[in-house]
């Protein structure tokens, strides 16, 4: 068995585990032991899934979209984790490297979107290229917004309070959206695990809708300043967001 053949089951297992752990982190009490541990394991699983997916994509050349998708996942979970970790001498370097990566990914998405709109009507897989183009520009917009947040961190230092939690929340949720979307968007993948009633388009879209509903709910809680039992660590002190 080659290294590439070994990576595929690792990639699939890490992706499935990440979806489960991400769902657990979303629904349990925030700041509790289960939330912290499931969230950390989610990051590790996503990193394994992202890097293994990127390596597998290299078999088809650097133009394979899964290469950028894997790096995008690594970027979002990595910056989400550093957001709620103590600031260290490495923090600024990590954020600078992350900024360079996300800017590069945004440019790749923009170029891919332009090519999709100027190409034939269907991709080799039968997907309308205009749909791919729209999604490319949507992802580019999200990454530009993420890059703007990184610039703010580099200029003014790490956020505190609600804005810090909001940065952590939406980045973790967006990474989970990529993983969940990759699975639920393809009926054949869902049919291998779930029974027939769950393979319809509506049922496959439901987890994505629930994910974004949960994300916007927690962002609302943070922005409204309501009591949120999440502990955010700073350099030398601890701040409980109320």
TAPESUL-V122263 format. One record per pair of residues at least 12 apart in sequence whose ideal C-beta (glycine too) atoms are under 6 Angstrom apart, sorted by the first residue. I is the first residue (numbers start at 1). J is the second residue. Records with the same first field share a line. If there is no record, write none. Layout:
I=J ; J
This chain:
7=52 ; 56
10=52
11=49 ; 52 ; 53
14=45 ; 48 ; 49
15=49 ; 179
17=45
18=42 ; 45 ; 46 ; 49 ; 179
19=179 ; 180
21=38 ; 41 ; 42 ; 45
22=42 ; 176
24=38
25=38 ; 39 ; 42
26=214
30=229 ; 230
31=229 ; 230 ; 231
43=77 ; 81
46=73 ; 77 ; 175
47=74
50=70 ; 73 ; 74
53=66 ; 70
54=67 ; 70 ; 71
68=105 ; 108
72=105
73=175 ; 178
75=98 ; 101 ; 102
76=171 ; 174 ; 175
77=175
79=98 ; 171
80=168 ; 171 ; 172
82=94
83=167 ; 168
84=168 ; 232
86=233 ; 235
87=158 ; 235
95=150 ; 153 ; 154
98=150
99=147 ; 150
102=143 ; 146 ; 147
103=147
105=143
106=140 ; 143 ; 144
109=136 ; 139 ; 140
110=140
112=136
113=133 ; 136 ; 137
116=129 ; 132 ; 133
117=133
161=241
162=222
164=232
165=222 ; 230 ; 241
166=219 ; 222
169=218 ; 219
173=215
177=211
180=207
184=204 ; 207
187=199
190=204
227=242
228=241
